[in-house]
């Protein structure tokens, strides 16, 4: 959540869910949609990165 983050919040929403699946695929869920946080998650799950989808501030991640 935004209030728990010490730096400038890089998302356009106040709350996100971050998880690593099986120690390889880092995913972020924003407003119920999954986005990739690393290349392996993007390739494996065919997910866009948050800034590519306009839900994160470019340069904020």
C-alpha positions in Angstrom: 0.0 0.0 0.0 1.1 3.5 -0.7 1.3 4.5 3.0 3.7 1.6 3.7 6.1 2.5 1.0 9.0 4.8 2.0 9.9 6.1 -1.5 7.9 7.8 -4.2 4.9 5.6 -5.0 5.3 4.4 -8.7 1.6 3.4 -9.3 -1.6 5.2 -10.2 -3.6 3.3 -7.6 -3.1 3.2 -3.8 -2.8 -0.6 -3.4 -1.1 -3.3 -5.3 -0.3 -7.0 -4.6 3.3 -8.2 -5.4 4.1 -11.9 -5.4 6.8 -14.3 -6.7 5.4 -17.5 -8.1 7.7 -20.6 -7.6 10.7 -18.3 -7.0 10.9 -17.4 -10.7 7.9 -15.3 -11.9 7.4 -11.9 -10.2 3.9 -10.6 -10.7 2.1 -7.5 -9.6 -1.7 -7.3 -9.4 -3.3 -3.9 -9.9 -7.1 -3.5 -9.9 -7.5 -7.2 -10.4 -5.2 -7.5 -13.4 -1.8 -9.2 -13.4 1.4 -7.6 -14.8 4.9 -8.9 -15.1 7.7 -7.5 -12.9 10.4 -9.5 -14.6 11.1 -10.9 -18.0 10.5 -14.5 -17.1 7.0 -13.6 -15.8 6.3 -11.7 -19.0 7.4 -14.6 -21.2 5.8 -17.4 -19.1 2.5 -15.8 -18.5 2.4 -13.6 -21.6 2.0 -10.5 -19.4 2.7 -6.8 -20.1 4.8 -4.8 -17.7 2.8 -2.2 -15.6 4.3 0.9 -17.3 3.6 -0.5 -20.7 -0.1 -0.8 -19.7 -0.2 2.7 -18.3 -0.8 1.7 -14.6 2.6 2.7 -13.4 4.6 5.9 -13.6 7.3 5.5 -16.3 10.7 5.5 -14.6 9.0 4.7 -11.2 9.9 1.0 -11.3 
